[in-house]
Amino acid sequence: MATIKDVPRPRTGETKVRKVRVPDGRWERLDAAAGALRSDRSKLINQLLAWYLGEPGAELPGRPAQDDAPKTT
């Protein structure tokens, strides 16, 4: 089993890897939604956090069109 000590340390200027608990289905739908927007999960999560924290110039990330939205099962 991997531990935090097994995660390589980021190079100077890189962001650290963080742990967050997300249900598998939500994580998969986020991946699909990000792909529909030609983005990735990390970028969307960081945009959402910046908006949520009220950082200057931050905007709420867009959502994929309903036709492109991942289906909930």
VOPAGU-2260 file (C-alpha; in pm, 1 decimal, decimal comma):
REM VOPAGU-2260
SITE   aa  ch    i         X         Y         Z
SITE  MET   A    0       0,0       0,0       0,0
SITE  ALA   A    1     137,0     341,0     -97,3
SITE  THR   A    2     189,0     602,6     171,1
SITE  ILE   A    3     243,5     977,1     154,8
SITE  LYS   A    4     616,3     906,2     174,3
SITE  ASP   A    5     587,3     719,7    -158,6
SITE  VAL   A    6     461,8    1031,4    -338,5
SITE  PRO   A    7     754,4    1214,2    -496,1
SITE  ARG   A    8     816,0    1565,7    -378,4
SITE  PRO   A    9     721,7    1831,0    -637,0
SITE  ARG   A   10     995,4    2027,5    -808,3
SITE  THR   A   11    1030,1    2390,4    -709,5
SITE  GLY   A   12     739,7    2590,3    -847,3
SITE  GLU   A   13     510,9    2291,0    -894,5
SITE  THR   A   14     195,3    2243,0    -696,1
SITE  LYS   A   15     171,1    1963,6    -442,5
SITE  VAL   A   16     -56,4    1664,9    -490,7
SITE  ARG   A   17    -348,0    1688,1    -247,1
SITE  LYS   A   18    -581,4    1420,8    -121,4
SITE  VAL   A   19    -955,2    1465,8    -148,4
SITE  ARG   A   20   -1234,4    1212,1    -110,7
SITE  VAL   A   21   -1472,8    1204,1    -406,2
SITE  PRO   A   22   -1718,3     922,9    -484,9
SITE  ASP   A   23   -1610,4     719,6    -788,8
SITE  GLY   A   24   -1916,7     805,4    -996,6
SITE  ARG   A   25   -1875,1    1179,4    -939,3
SITE  TRP   A   26   -1502,0    1161,2   -1022,5
SITE  GLU   A   27   -1577,5     978,5   -1349,1
SITE  ARG   A   28   -1851,0    1227,8   -1443,1
SITE  LEU   A   29   -1612,1    1515,8   -1366,9
SITE  ASP   A   30   -1353,0    1359,7   -1597,1
SITE  ALA   A   31   -1611,5    1326,7   -1875,3
SITE  ALA   A   32   -1739,7    1682,0   -1821,7
SITE  ALA   A   33   -1386,8    1822,7   -1826,2
SITE  GLY   A   34   -1315,2    1635,8   -2148,3
SITE  ALA   A   35   -1629,4    1781,5   -2307,6
SITE  LEU   A   36   -1488,6    2127,1   -2226,6
SITE  ARG   A   37   -1139,8    2031,3   -2351,0
SITE  SER   A   38   -1011,1    2076,6   -1997,3
SITE  ASP   A   39    -907,6    1848,4   -1711,7
SITE  ARG   A   40   -1022,3    1782,2   -1355,6
SITE  SER   A   41    -737,0    1972,5   -1191,3
SITE  LYS   A   42    -796,0    2285,5   -1394,4
SITE  LEU   A   43   -1170,5    2282,4   -1323,9
SITE  ILE   A   44   -1121,3    2218,0    -952,6
SITE  ASN   A   45    -869,4    2503,9    -927,5
SITE  GLN   A   46   -1104,2    2739,7   -1115,3
SITE  LEU   A   47   -1388,3    2645,3    -881,8
SITE  LEU   A   48   -1171,7    2697,5    -572,7
SITE  ALA   A   49   -1052,1    3038,5    -694,6
SITE  TRP   A   50   -1412,1    3145,0    -760,9
SITE  TYR   A   51   -1534,7    3004,8    -428,1
SITE  LEU   A   52   -1260,7    3190,0    -238,4
SITE  GLY   A   53   -1340,0    3515,9    -418,2
SITE  GLU   A   54    -998,1    3555,8    -574,7
SITE  PRO   A   55    -971,8    3863,4    -800,4
SITE  GLY   A   56   -1065,7    3785,8   -1160,7
SITE  ALA   A   57   -1182,8    3432,5   -1080,8
SITE  GLU   A   58   -1489,2    3313,0   -1265,5
SITE  LEU   A   59   -1709,6    3011,7   -1208,0
SITE  PRO   A   60   -1607,2    2744,4   -1460,0
SITE  GLY   A   61   -1855,7    2667,9   -1734,2
SITE  ARG   A   62   -2052,2    2348,2   -1760,7
SITE  PRO   A   63   -2075,3    2125,5   -2066,6
SITE  ALA   A   64   -2388,4    2162,7   -2279,2
SITE  GLN   A   65   -2671,8    1938,7   -2161,8
SITE  ASP   A   66   -2622,2    1716,6   -2468,6
SITE  ASP   A   67   -2254,7    1669,8   -2370,9
SITE  ALA   A   68   -2314,8    1632,8   -1997,4
SITE  PRO   A   69   -2224,6    1296,6   -1847,8
SITE  LYS   A   70   -2528,9    1087,7   -1762,4
SITE  THR   A   71   -2598,7     996,9   -1401,8
SITE  THR   A   72   -2652,8     627,8   -1348,5
